[in-house]
Amino acid sequence: MTDTTTPTPPPVLVMIDRVTLDDPPLAPGETGWRVVPADEPQIDVADLGLTRGDGIFEGLGVVGGAVQALEPHLRRLARSAAMLDLPALDLDVIRSACLEGARRHGSDAPLLQKLVVTRGIEGGDGRPTAWVRTEVLPDHDAERRDGIAVVTLDRGYRHDVAETSPWLLQGAKTLSYAVNKAVLREAARRGADDVVFVSSDGYALEGPSASLVLRLGDAFVTPRTDQGILPGTTQAALFEILTELGHAVSEELVPIGQLSSADALWLVSSGRQIAPITTLDGAAVPVDAALTAQLVEALEARRR
């Protein structure tokens, strides 16, 4: 029997040579980046991104060859760099590398870009290492359609940790994802798909890689980002859509108890877009299937 399955196109890897504004200026005709084989070694084993998780990243969606919310992602990358005391980034070169990765891939399928900047090689010259890798996005249709089971887990910090202890880097999108992976394993042990972090003093925060959105009547709320959580690019796009539809939107402190009284809950991210929460800590959550489908369609339209 002949296998007619279309093979998945290989990833495209772009190494970024001029990462910071302190690097030597580009000569005429230079791009500051180079496309390299994605299946060949490129990173020094002494790189602090590998040995210490000392670096930052962004995940960007690509649809129809267009990188989605590129400027908000670059602004968030620069914000994370400043929080980690990395040198000021050359966002023009990084932007160009992302666009080239999307162009070179050329797939009609939705794509995901992983943009990474590390502190560089331990004991080296202090220059960061950076790259952007573009590959086919995993299929999240089932989660958007059927929803996800979620548990709440204590992050272990007060909601004001970003103000009281900024050295803990809450709110920076860093490579230190051991905790985020650990909580997903704990969720799986509890029979759930994902997690909503809560603060030690009783406020809902975010998912390990997603923003939390609540519907309270006709109003939509997301937790305030001054609690050491990431400003979500997809959440921002979703709130623009909701505003256009005539709904009130806001960022607020969200007591944990408010989750159980919400009219609907979602986790939103660049990869999954929007997924309704169907159960929270084992209790059923109301699902607005019609609105979710409308929002999925609106977000997809913005991606095209």
KOLDRENMI-998756 format. One record per residue: residue number from 1; x, y, z of N, C-alpha, C in turn. Coordinates in nm, 2 decimals. Layout:
BEGIN
SITE	gulo	nu	nv	nw	cau	cav	caw	cu	cv	cw
SITE	NUM	X	Y	Z	X	Y	Z	X	Y	Z
...
END
This chain:
BEGIN
SITE	gulo	nu	nv	nw	cau	cav	caw	cu	cv	cw
SITE	1	0.09	-0.12	0.00	0.00	0.00	0.00	0.09	0.12	0.00
SITE	2	0.06	0.22	-0.09	0.14	0.34	-0.10	0.11	0.44	0.01
SITE	3	0.21	0.49	0.08	0.19	0.59	0.18	0.18	0.73	0.11
SITE	4	0.06	0.79	0.12	0.03	0.92	0.06	0.04	1.03	0.16
SITE	5	0.09	1.00	0.28	0.10	1.11	0.38	0.20	1.21	0.33
SITE	6	0.16	1.34	0.34	0.25	1.45	0.30	0.36	1.46	0.41
SITE	7	0.49	1.45	0.38	0.59	1.47	0.48	0.59	1.61	0.54
SITE	8	0.62	1.61	0.67	0.63	1.74	0.73	0.76	1.82	0.68
SITE	9	0.75	1.94	0.64	0.87	2.01	0.59	0.97	2.03	0.71
SITE	10	1.09	2.02	0.68	1.19	2.03	0.79	1.20	2.17	0.85
SITE	11	1.25	2.19	0.97	1.26	2.32	1.03	1.37	2.40	0.95
SITE	12	1.35	2.53	0.97	1.45	2.63	0.92	1.52	2.70	1.04
SITE	13	1.65	2.70	1.04	1.72	2.75	1.15	1.81	2.87	1.10
SITE	14	1.79	2.99	1.17	1.86	3.11	1.14	1.94	3.15	1.26
SITE	15	2.08	3.14	1.25	2.16	3.19	1.36	2.18	3.34	1.35
SITE	16	2.17	3.41	1.46	2.18	3.55	1.46	2.32	3.59	1.51
SITE	17	2.40	3.66	1.43	2.54	3.70	1.46	2.54	3.83	1.53
SITE	18	2.47	3.93	1.48	2.47	4.06	1.54	2.35	4.06	1.63
SITE	19	2.37	4.03	1.76	2.26	4.02	1.85	2.23	4.15	1.93
SITE	20	2.33	4.22	1.96	2.32	4.34	2.04	2.37	4.47	1.97
SITE	21	2.32	4.58	2.02	2.37	4.71	1.97	2.51	4.73	1.99
SITE	22	2.58	4.66	2.08	2.72	4.67	2.11	2.81	4.60	2.01
SITE	23	2.75	4.51	1.93	2.82	4.43	1.84	2.88	4.52	1.72
SITE	24	2.98	4.48	1.65	3.03	4.56	1.54	2.92	4.59	1.44
SITE	25	2.92	4.71	1.39	2.82	4.75	1.29	2.83	4.66	1.16
SITE	26	2.72	4.65	1.09	2.71	4.56	0.97	2.78	4.64	0.86
SITE	27	2.85	4.56	0.78	2.91	4.62	0.66	2.80	4.62	0.55
SITE	28	2.81	4.70	0.44	2.71	4.70	0.34	2.69	4.56	0.28
SITE	29	2.56	4.52	0.27	2.53	4.39	0.22	2.52	4.28	0.33
SITE	30	2.57	4.31	0.45	2.56	4.21	0.56	2.42	4.21	0.62
SITE	31	2.37	4.09	0.66	2.24	4.08	0.72	2.25	4.07	0.88
SITE	32	2.36	4.02	0.93	2.36	4.00	1.07	2.31	3.86	1.11
SITE	33	2.27	3.78	1.02	2.23	3.65	1.05	2.26	3.56	0.93
SITE	34	2.25	3.42	0.95	2.28	3.33	0.85	2.19	3.21	0.86
SITE	35	2.14	3.15	0.75	2.06	3.03	0.76	2.16	2.91	0.76
SITE	36	2.14	2.82	0.85	2.23	2.70	0.87	2.14	2.58	0.87
SITE	37	2.21	2.46	0.85	2.13	2.33	0.85	2.07	2.31	0.99
SITE	38	1.94	2.29	1.00	1.88	2.27	1.13	1.91	2.14	1.20
SITE	39	1.97	2.04	1.12	2.00	1.91	1.18	2.15	1.90	1.21
SITE	40	2.22	2.01	1.21	2.36	2.00	1.25	2.39	2.08	1.37
SITE	41	2.49	2.04	1.45	2.52	2.11	1.58	2.56	2.26	1.55
SITE	42	2.51	2.35	1.64	2.54	2.49	1.62	2.57	2.56	1.75
SITE	43	2.54	2.50	1.87	2.55	2.56	2.00	2.67	2.50	2.08
SITE	44	2.76	2.58	2.13	2.86	2.54	2.22	2.81	2.48	2.35
SITE	45	2.86	2.36	2.39	2.81	2.30	2.51	2.83	2.38	2.63
SITE	46	2.92	2.48	2.63	2.94	2.57	2.74	2.85	2.69	2.74
SITE	47	2.76	2.69	2.65	2.67	2.81	2.64	2.58	2.81	2.77
SITE	48	2.57	2.93	2.83	2.50	2.94	2.95	2.35	2.92	2.94
SITE	49	2.30	2.93	2.81	2.16	2.89	2.79	2.14	2.74	2.81
SITE	50	2.24	2.66	2.78	2.23	2.52	2.80	2.26	2.47	2.94
SITE	51	2.37	2.53	3.00	2.42	2.49	3.13	2.35	2.55	3.24
SITE	52	2.29	2.67	3.23	2.22	2.74	3.34	2.08	2.78	3.31
SITE	53	2.03	2.76	3.18	1.90	2.82	3.15	1.90	2.97	3.15
SITE	54	2.02	3.03	3.13	2.04	3.17	3.15	2.02	3.24	3.01
SITE	55	1.89	3.28	2.99	1.86	3.34	2.86	1.71	3.36	2.86
SITE	56	1.66	3.41	2.74	1.52	3.45	2.72	1.48	3.39	2.59
SITE	57	1.34	3.39	2.57	1.29	3.34	2.44	1.15	3.40	2.42
SITE	58	1.11	3.38	2.29	0.97	3.41	2.25	0.92	3.30	2.16
SITE	59	0.80	3.27	2.16	0.73	3.18	2.07	0.64	3.26	1.98
SITE	60	0.66	3.25	1.85	0.58	3.33	1.76	0.51	3.24	1.66
SITE	61	0.38	3.27	1.63	0.31	3.20	1.53	0.34	3.26	1.39
SITE	62	0.33	3.18	1.29	0.34	3.22	1.15	0.23	3.16	1.07
SITE	63	0.15	3.24	1.00	0.04	3.20	0.92	0.05	3.26	0.78
SITE	64	0.05	3.18	0.68	0.05	3.24	0.54	0.18	3.31	0.52
SITE	65	0.29	3.27	0.59	0.42	3.34	0.57	0.44	3.46	0.65
SITE	66	0.33	3.51	0.72	0.34	3.63	0.80	0.36	3.59	0.95
SITE	67	0.46	3.66	1.01	0.49	3.63	1.15	0.39	3.72	1.23
SITE	68	0.32	3.65	1.32	0.21	3.71	1.40	0.26	3.79	1.52
SITE	69	0.20	3.91	1.53	0.24	4.00	1.65	0.39	4.01	1.67
SITE	70	0.46	4.03	1.56	0.61	4.03	1.57	0.65	4.15	1.66
SITE	71	0.60	4.26	1.64	0.64	4.38	1.72	0.62	4.36	1.87
SITE	72	0.50	4.32	1.91	0.48	4.29	2.05	0.57	4.19	2.11
SITE	73	0.60	4.08	2.03	0.70	3.98	2.08	0.84	4.04	2.09
SITE	74	0.88	4.13	2.00	1.01	4.19	2.01	1.02	4.28	2.13
SITE	75	0.91	4.36	2.15	0.91	4.44	2.27	0.92	4.36	2.40
SITE	76	0.85	4.25	2.40	0.86	4.17	2.52	0.99	4.10	2.54
SITE	77	1.06	4.07	2.42	1.19	4.01	2.43	1.29	4.12	2.48
SITE	78	1.28	4.24	2.44	1.36	4.35	2.49	1.34	4.37	2.64
SITE	79	1.21	4.36	2.68	1.18	4.38	2.82	1.25	4.27	2.91
SITE	80	1.24	4.14	2.86	1.30	4.03	2.93	1.45	4.05	2.93
SITE	81	1.51	4.10	2.82	1.66	4.12	2.82	1.70	4.22	2.93
SITE	82	1.62	4.33	2.94	1.65	4.43	3.04	1.64	4.38	3.18
SITE	83	1.54	4.29	3.20	1.52	4.23	3.34	1.64	4.14	3.37
SITE	84	1.70	4.08	3.27	1.81	3.99	3.30	1.95	4.06	3.28
SITE	85	1.95	4.19	3.27	2.07	4.27	3.25	2.15	4.22	3.13
SITE	86	2.08	4.17	3.03	2.15	4.14	2.90	2.17	4.27	2.83
SITE	87	2.27	4.28	2.73	2.29	4.40	2.66	2.17	4.43	2.57
SITE	88	2.16	4.56	2.54	2.04	4.60	2.45	2.05	4.53	2.32
SITE	89	1.94	4.47	2.28	1.93	4.39	2.16	1.92	4.47	2.03
SITE	90	1.97	4.42	1.92	1.95	4.48	1.79	1.82	4.42	1.73
SITE	91	1.71	4.48	1.76	1.58	4.43	1.73	1.56	4.43	1.57
SITE	92	1.63	4.52	1.50	1.62	4.53	1.36	1.68	4.40	1.30
SITE	93	1.79	4.35	1.34	1.85	4.23	1.29	1.77	4.11	1.33
SITE	94	1.72	4.11	1.46	1.64	4.00	1.51	1.51	3.99	1.43
SITE	95	1.45	4.10	1.40	1.32	4.11	1.32	1.35	4.05	1.18
SITE	96	1.46	4.09	1.12	1.49	4.04	0.99	1.52	3.89	0.99
SITE	97	1.58	3.84	1.09	1.60	3.69	1.10	1.47	3.62	1.11
SITE	98	1.38	3.67	1.19	1.25	3.60	1.20	1.17	3.60	1.07
SITE	99	1.17	3.71	1.00	1.11	3.72	0.87	1.17	3.63	0.77
SITE	100	1.30	3.62	0.77	1.37	3.53	0.68	1.34	3.38	0.71
SITE	101	1.33	3.35	0.84	1.30	3.21	0.87	1.16	3.17	0.82
SITE	102	1.06	3.26	0.84	0.93	3.24	0.79	0.93	3.23	0.63
SITE	103	1.00	3.32	0.57	1.01	3.31	0.42	1.07	3.19	0.37
SITE	104	1.18	3.14	0.43	1.25	3.03	0.39	1.17	2.90	0.41
SITE	105	1.09	2.89	0.51	1.01	2.77	0.54	0.91	2.75	0.43
SITE	106	0.83	2.86	0.40	0.74	2.86	0.29	0.63	2.76	0.29
SITE	107	0.60	2.70	0.41	0.49	2.61	0.42	0.35	2.68	0.43
SITE	108	0.25	2.62	0.38	0.11	2.67	0.39	0.06	2.64	0.53
SITE	109	0.12	2.55	0.60	0.07	2.51	0.73	0.10	2.62	0.84
SITE	110	0.03	2.63	0.94	0.07	2.72	1.05	0.20	2.68	1.11
SITE	111	0.29	2.78	1.14	0.42	2.75	1.19	0.44	2.81	1.32
SITE	112	0.55	2.76	1.39	0.59	2.81	1.52	0.73	2.85	1.51
SITE	113	0.77	2.97	1.55	0.91	3.01	1.56	0.95	3.02	1.71
SITE	114	1.06	2.96	1.74	1.12	2.97	1.87	1.24	3.07	1.86
SITE	115	1.23	3.18	1.92	1.34	3.29	1.91	1.41	3.29	2.05
SITE	116	1.54	3.26	2.05	1.61	3.24	2.17	1.73	3.33	2.18
SITE	117	1.76	3.39	2.29	1.88	3.47	2.32	1.94	3.42	2.45
SITE	118	2.06	3.38	2.45	2.13	3.33	2.58	2.24	3.43	2.62
SITE	119	2.29	3.41	2.74	2.40	3.50	2.78	2.53	3.47	2.72
SITE	120	2.54	3.36	2.64	2.66	3.33	2.57	2.74	3.22	2.64
SITE	121	2.86	3.21	2.59	2.95	3.10	2.64	3.01	3.14	2.77
SITE	122	3.00	3.05	2.87	3.06	3.07	3.00	3.22	3.09	2.99
SITE	123	3.27	3.20	3.04	3.41	3.22	3.03	3.45	3.28	2.89
SITE	124	3.35	3.31	2.81	3.38	3.37	2.68	3.39	3.52	2.68
SITE	125	3.35	3.58	2.56	3.37	3.72	2.55	3.24	3.80	2.59
SITE	126	3.14	3.73	2.64	3.02	3.80	2.69	2.92	3.83	2.59
SITE	127	2.94	3.79	2.46	2.85	3.81	2.36	2.74	3.71	2.36
SITE	128	2.61	3.75	2.36	2.50	3.65	2.36	2.50	3.56	2.24
SITE	129	2.44	3.45	2.25	2.41	3.36	2.14	2.26	3.37	2.11
SITE	130	2.23	3.37	1.98	2.08	3.39	1.95	2.05	3.31	1.82
SITE	131	1.93	3.27	1.81	1.88	3.20	1.69	1.73	3.20	1.69
SITE	132	1.67	3.17	1.57	1.53	3.16	1.55	1.51	3.03	1.47
SITE	133	1.42	2.94	1.52	1.40	2.81	1.46	1.25	2.81	1.42
SITE	134	1.22	2.78	1.29	1.08	2.78	1.24	1.04	2.64	1.20
SITE	135	0.93	2.59	1.25	0.88	2.46	1.22	0.73	2.45	1.22
SITE	136	0.68	2.34	1.17	0.53	2.33	1.16	0.47	2.33	1.30
SITE	137	0.37	2.40	1.32	0.30	2.41	1.45	0.22	2.28	1.48
SITE	138	0.23	2.23	1.61	0.15	2.11	1.64	0.00	2.15	1.63
SITE	139	-0.08	2.05	1.60	-0.22	2.07	1.59	-0.29	2.08	1.72
SITE	140	-0.36	2.20	1.74	-0.43	2.22	1.87	-0.58	2.23	1.85
SITE	141	-0.63	2.18	1.74	-0.77	2.19	1.71	-0.86	2.12	1.81
SITE	142	-0.81	2.01	1.86	-0.89	1.93	1.96	-0.91	2.01	2.09
SITE	143	-0.80	2.08	2.13	-0.81	2.16	2.26	-0.90	2.28	2.24
SITE	144	-0.89	2.34	2.12	-0.98	2.46	2.10	-1.12	2.42	2.09
SITE	145	-1.15	2.30	2.03	-1.29	2.25	2.02	-1.34	2.19	2.14
SITE	146	-1.27	2.10	2.21	-1.32	2.02	2.32	-1.28	2.08	2.45
SITE	147	-1.19	2.17	2.46	-1.15	2.23	2.59	-1.05	2.15	2.66
SITE	148	-1.01	2.20	2.78	-0.90	2.14	2.86	-0.94	2.14	3.00
SITE	149	-0.89	2.03	3.07	-0.90	2.02	3.22	-0.78	2.09	3.28
SITE	150	-0.81	2.17	3.38	-0.70	2.25	3.45	-0.71	2.23	3.60
SITE	151	-0.59	2.24	3.66	-0.58	2.24	3.80	-0.51	2.37	3.85
SITE	152	-0.53	2.42	3.97	-0.46	2.53	4.02	-0.35	2.48	4.11
SITE	153	-0.23	2.54	4.09	-0.11	2.51	4.17	-0.05	2.63	4.23
SITE	154	0.00	2.63	4.35	0.06	2.74	4.42	0.19	2.77	4.36
SITE	155	0.22	2.89	4.31	0.35	2.93	4.26	0.45	2.95	4.37
SITE	156	0.40	2.97	4.49	0.49	2.98	4.60	0.53	3.13	4.64
SITE	157	0.48	3.22	4.56	0.52	3.36	4.59	0.39	3.44	4.61
SITE	158	0.40	3.56	4.68	0.29	3.65	4.69	0.26	3.71	4.56
SITE	159	0.15	3.77	4.54	0.11	3.83	4.41	0.20	3.95	4.38
SITE	160	0.26	4.02	4.48	0.34	4.14	4.46	0.49	4.11	4.45
SITE	161	0.52	3.98	4.42	0.66	3.94	4.42	0.75	4.02	4.32
SITE	162	0.69	4.07	4.21	0.77	4.15	4.11	0.81	4.28	4.17
SITE	163	0.74	4.33	4.27	0.77	4.46	4.33	0.87	4.43	4.45
SITE	164	0.84	4.33	4.53	0.92	4.31	4.65	1.05	4.23	4.62
SITE	165	1.05	4.15	4.52	1.17	4.07	4.49	1.20	4.06	4.34
SITE	166	1.23	4.17	4.27	1.25	4.17	4.13	1.36	4.08	4.08
SITE	167	1.45	4.05	4.17	1.56	3.96	4.13	1.52	3.82	4.11
SITE	168	1.39	3.78	4.14	1.34	3.65	4.11	1.29	3.64	3.97
SITE	169	1.29	3.75	3.90	1.27	3.76	3.75	1.13	3.71	3.71
SITE	170	1.03	3.72	3.81	0.89	3.68	3.77	0.84	3.79	3.67
SITE	171	0.79	3.74	3.56	0.74	3.83	3.45	0.84	3.84	3.34
SITE	172	0.96	3.78	3.35	1.05	3.77	3.24	1.03	3.63	3.17
SITE	173	1.04	3.63	3.04	1.02	3.50	2.96	1.16	3.44	2.95
SITE	174	1.20	3.36	3.05	1.33	3.31	3.05	1.33	3.16	3.01
SITE	175	1.46	3.11	2.98	1.47	2.97	2.94	1.46	2.88	3.06
SITE	176	1.45	2.93	3.18	1.44	2.85	3.30	1.30	2.79	3.32
SITE	177	1.27	2.68	3.24	1.14	2.62	3.23	1.13	2.49	3.31
SITE	178	1.22	2.46	3.40	1.21	2.34	3.47	1.08	2.33	3.56
SITE	179	1.05	2.44	3.62	0.93	2.45	3.71	0.80	2.44	3.62
SITE	180	0.80	2.51	3.51	0.68	2.50	3.42	0.66	2.36	3.37
SITE	181	0.77	2.29	3.34	0.75	2.15	3.29	0.71	2.06	3.41
SITE	182	0.76	2.09	3.53	0.73	2.01	3.65	0.58	2.02	3.68
SITE	183	0.52	2.14	3.67	0.38	2.16	3.70	0.29	2.09	3.60
SITE	184	0.34	2.08	3.47	0.26	2.01	3.37	0.26	1.86	3.40
SITE	185	0.37	1.81	3.45	0.37	1.67	3.49	0.28	1.64	3.61
SITE	186	0.28	1.74	3.70	0.19	1.73	3.82	0.04	1.73	3.77
SITE	187	0.02	1.82	3.68	-0.12	1.82	3.62	-0.16	1.69	3.56
SITE	188	-0.07	1.63	3.49	-0.10	1.50	3.43	-0.12	1.39	3.54
SITE	189	-0.05	1.40	3.64	-0.07	1.30	3.76	-0.21	1.32	3.82
SITE	190	-0.26	1.44	3.81	-0.40	1.47	3.86	-0.50	1.46	3.75
SITE	191	-0.47	1.41	3.64	-0.57	1.38	3.53	-0.60	1.51	3.46
SITE	192	-0.52	1.61	3.46	-0.55	1.74	3.39	-0.45	1.76	3.28
SITE	193	-0.49	1.86	3.20	-0.41	1.90	3.08	-0.32	2.02	3.10
SITE	194	-0.36	2.11	3.19	-0.28	2.23	3.21	-0.30	2.28	3.35
SITE	195	-0.24	2.40	3.38	-0.23	2.45	3.51	-0.26	2.60	3.51
SITE	196	-0.33	2.65	3.61	-0.33	2.79	3.64	-0.26	2.81	3.77
SITE	197	-0.15	2.89	3.76	-0.08	2.93	3.88	-0.16	3.02	3.97
SITE	198	-0.14	3.01	4.10	-0.21	3.10	4.20	-0.10	3.15	4.29
SITE	199	-0.11	3.27	4.35	-0.02	3.32	4.44	-0.04	3.27	4.58
SITE	200	0.06	3.27	4.66	0.05	3.22	4.80	-0.05	3.30	4.88
SITE	201	-0.08	3.42	4.84	-0.18	3.50	4.91	-0.32	3.50	4.84
SITE	202	-0.34	3.41	4.75	-0.48	3.39	4.71	-0.52	3.45	4.58
SITE	203	-0.43	3.48	4.48	-0.48	3.54	4.36	-0.44	3.45	4.24
SITE	204	-0.53	3.45	4.14	-0.50	3.37	4.02	-0.41	3.45	3.93
SITE	205	-0.31	3.38	3.86	-0.21	3.44	3.79	-0.21	3.41	3.64
SITE	206	-0.16	3.30	3.60	-0.14	3.26	3.46	-0.11	3.11	3.45
SITE	207	-0.11	3.06	3.32	-0.06	2.92	3.30	0.09	2.92	3.28
SITE	208	0.14	2.80	3.28	0.29	2.79	3.25	0.33	2.85	3.12
SITE	209	0.24	2.85	3.02	0.28	2.91	2.89	0.16	2.98	2.83
SITE	210	0.07	3.03	2.91	-0.06	3.09	2.86	-0.11	3.19	2.95
SITE	211	-0.19	3.28	2.90	-0.26	3.38	2.98	-0.40	3.33	3.02
SITE	212	-0.45	3.37	3.13	-0.58	3.34	3.18	-0.68	3.45	3.15
SITE	213	-0.80	3.41	3.10	-0.90	3.51	3.07	-1.03	3.46	3.13
SITE	214	-1.10	3.54	3.20	-1.23	3.51	3.26	-1.34	3.59	3.20
SITE	215	-1.46	3.53	3.19	-1.58	3.60	3.15	-1.67	3.62	3.28
SITE	216	-1.70	3.74	3.31	-1.78	3.77	3.42	-1.90	3.85	3.37
SITE	217	-2.01	3.78	3.34	-2.12	3.85	3.27	-2.08	3.88	3.13
SITE	218	-2.09	4.01	3.09	-2.05	4.06	2.96	-1.91	4.12	2.96
SITE	219	-1.84	4.11	3.08	-1.71	4.17	3.09	-1.61	4.06	3.09
SITE	220	-1.49	4.09	3.04	-1.38	4.00	3.03	-1.26	4.05	3.10
SITE	221	-1.20	3.96	3.18	-1.09	4.01	3.28	-0.97	3.91	3.26
SITE	222	-0.85	3.97	3.27	-0.73	3.89	3.28	-0.65	3.95	3.40
SITE	223	-0.57	3.86	3.47	-0.50	3.91	3.58	-0.40	4.02	3.55
SITE	224	-0.38	4.11	3.63	-0.29	4.22	3.61	-0.14	4.17	3.60
SITE	225	-0.07	4.23	3.50	0.07	4.19	3.48	0.17	4.24	3.58
SITE	226	0.13	4.33	3.67	0.23	4.37	3.77	0.24	4.27	3.88
SITE	227	0.18	4.15	3.86	0.20	4.05	3.96	0.31	3.95	3.93
SITE	228	0.40	3.99	3.84	0.51	3.90	3.80	0.46	3.80	3.70
SITE	229	0.37	3.84	3.61	0.33	3.75	3.50	0.35	3.82	3.37
SITE	230	0.35	3.74	3.26	0.39	3.79	3.13	0.27	3.86	3.07
SITE	231	0.29	3.98	3.00	0.19	4.03	2.92	0.17	3.95	2.80
SITE	232	0.05	3.89	2.78	0.03	3.80	2.67	0.00	3.87	2.54
SITE	233	0.07	3.83	2.43	0.04	3.89	2.30	-0.09	3.84	2.24
SITE	234	-0.12	3.71	2.26	-0.25	3.66	2.22	-0.37	3.72	2.30
SITE	235	-0.34	3.73	2.43	-0.45	3.79	2.51	-0.48	3.93	2.47
SITE	236	-0.37	4.01	2.44	-0.39	4.14	2.39	-0.48	4.15	2.26
SITE	237	-0.45	4.06	2.17	-0.52	4.05	2.04	-0.67	4.01	2.07
SITE	238	-0.69	3.91	2.17	-0.82	3.87	2.20	-0.90	3.99	2.26
SITE	239	-0.84	4.07	2.35	-0.91	4.18	2.40	-0.94	4.29	2.30
SITE	240	-0.86	4.30	2.20	-0.90	4.39	2.09	-1.02	4.34	2.02
SITE	241	-1.03	4.21	1.99	-1.15	4.15	1.93	-1.27	4.17	2.02
SITE	242	-1.26	4.14	2.14	-1.37	4.16	2.24	-1.42	4.30	2.24
SITE	243	-1.33	4.39	2.24	-1.37	4.53	2.24	-1.44	4.57	2.12
SITE	244	-1.40	4.52	2.00	-1.47	4.54	1.88	-1.61	4.49	1.88
SITE	245	-1.63	4.38	1.96	-1.76	4.31	1.97	-1.85	4.38	2.07
SITE	246	-1.79	4.48	2.14	-1.87	4.56	2.23	-1.86	4.52	2.38
SITE	247	-1.77	4.43	2.41	-1.75	4.39	2.55	-1.65	4.47	2.62
SITE	248	-1.67	4.48	2.75	-1.58	4.55	2.84	-1.46	4.46	2.87
SITE	249	-1.34	4.51	2.87	-1.22	4.43	2.91	-1.14	4.50	3.01
SITE	250	-1.07	4.43	3.10	-0.99	4.49	3.20	-0.88	4.39	3.25
SITE	251	-0.78	4.45	3.31	-0.68	4.38	3.39	-0.70	4.41	3.53
SITE	252	-0.72	4.30	3.61	-0.75	4.32	3.75	-0.68	4.21	3.84
SITE	253	-0.68	4.24	3.97	-0.65	4.13	4.07	-0.76	4.04	4.07
SITE	254	-0.74	3.91	4.05	-0.84	3.81	4.05	-0.83	3.71	4.17
SITE	255	-0.91	3.73	4.27	-0.91	3.63	4.38	-0.94	3.49	4.33
SITE	256	-0.88	3.39	4.39	-0.90	3.26	4.35	-1.04	3.22	4.34
SITE	257	-1.12	3.26	4.44	-1.26	3.23	4.45	-1.34	3.28	4.33
SITE	258	-1.29	3.38	4.26	-1.36	3.43	4.15	-1.36	3.34	4.03
SITE	259	-1.26	3.24	4.03	-1.26	3.15	3.92	-1.38	3.06	3.92
SITE	260	-1.42	3.01	4.04	-1.54	2.92	4.04	-1.67	2.99	4.01
SITE	261	-1.67	3.12	4.02	-1.80	3.19	3.99	-1.80	3.25	3.85
SITE	262	-1.69	3.23	3.77	-1.69	3.29	3.64	-1.78	3.22	3.55
SITE	263	-1.83	3.30	3.45	-1.92	3.24	3.35	-1.85	3.16	3.24
SITE	264	-1.72	3.18	3.23	-1.63	3.10	3.14	-1.49	3.13	3.17
SITE	265	-1.40	3.04	3.14	-1.26	3.06	3.16	-1.18	3.00	3.03
SITE	266	-1.07	3.07	3.00	-0.99	3.03	2.88	-0.84	3.04	2.92
SITE	267	-0.76	2.96	2.86	-0.62	2.98	2.85	-0.58	3.02	2.71
SITE	268	-0.51	3.12	2.69	-0.47	3.17	2.55	-0.32	3.19	2.54
SITE	269	-0.27	3.15	2.42	-0.13	3.16	2.39	-0.11	3.16	2.24
SITE	270	0.02	3.19	2.20	0.05	3.20	2.06	0.03	3.07	1.98
SITE	271	0.06	2.96	2.05	0.05	2.83	1.99	-0.09	2.78	1.98
SITE	272	-0.15	2.77	2.10	-0.29	2.71	2.11	-0.39	2.81	2.07
SITE	273	-0.36	2.94	2.07	-0.46	3.05	2.05	-0.55	3.05	2.17
SITE	274	-0.67	2.99	2.17	-0.76	3.00	2.28	-0.82	2.86	2.30
SITE	275	-0.82	2.82	2.43	-0.88	2.69	2.47	-0.97	2.71	2.59
SITE	276	-1.09	2.67	2.58	-1.18	2.68	2.69	-1.15	2.58	2.80
SITE	277	-1.16	2.63	2.93	-1.14	2.54	3.04	-1.27	2.47	3.07
SITE	278	-1.27	2.34	3.07	-1.39	2.27	3.10	-1.41	2.22	3.24
SITE	279	-1.30	2.20	3.31	-1.30	2.16	3.45	-1.18	2.23	3.52
SITE	280	-1.20	2.28	3.64	-1.10	2.34	3.73	-1.10	2.27	3.86
SITE	281	-0.98	2.20	3.89	-0.97	2.12	4.01	-1.08	2.02	4.02
SITE	282	-1.12	1.96	3.91	-1.22	1.86	3.90	-1.36	1.90	3.90
SITE	283	-1.39	2.03	3.91	-1.52	2.09	3.91	-1.55	2.14	3.77
SITE	284	-1.67	2.12	3.72	-1.71	2.16	3.59	-1.71	2.31	3.58
SITE	285	-1.67	2.37	3.47	-1.67	2.51	3.44	-1.76	2.54	3.32
SITE	286	-1.85	2.64	3.33	-1.94	2.67	3.22	-1.85	2.70	3.09
SITE	287	-1.90	2.64	2.98	-1.83	2.66	2.85	-1.92	2.73	2.76
SITE	288	-1.88	2.85	2.70	-1.96	2.92	2.60	-1.90	2.87	2.47
SITE	289	-1.96	2.76	2.41	-1.91	2.70	2.29	-1.92	2.80	2.17
SITE	290	-2.03	2.87	2.16	-2.06	2.96	2.05	-1.96	3.07	2.05
SITE	291	-1.94	3.13	2.17	-1.85	3.25	2.18	-1.71	3.20	2.15
SITE	292	-1.67	3.08	2.20	-1.53	3.03	2.18	-1.51	3.01	2.03
SITE	293	-1.61	2.95	1.96	-1.59	2.93	1.82	-1.58	3.06	1.75
SITE	294	-1.65	3.16	1.79	-1.64	3.30	1.73	-1.51	3.36	1.75
SITE	295	-1.45	3.34	1.87	-1.32	3.40	1.90	-1.21	3.32	1.83
SITE	296	-1.22	3.19	1.82	-1.12	3.11	1.75	-1.12	3.16	1.60
SITE	297	-1.24	3.18	1.54	-1.24	3.23	1.40	-1.18	3.37	1.39
SITE	298	-1.21	3.45	1.49	-1.16	3.59	1.48	-1.01	3.59	1.50
SITE	299	-0.96	3.51	1.59	-0.81	3.51	1.60	-0.74	3.45	1.48
SITE	300	-0.80	3.34	1.43	-0.75	3.28	1.30	-0.75	3.38	1.19
SITE	301	-0.85	3.46	1.18	-0.86	3.56	1.07	-0.75	3.67	1.09
SITE	302	-0.71	3.70	1.21	-0.60	3.80	1.23	-0.47	3.73	1.20
SITE	303	-0.46	3.60	1.21	-0.34	3.53	1.18	-0.31	3.53	1.03
SITE	304	-0.42	3.54	0.95	-0.40	3.52	0.80	-0.35	3.65	0.74
END
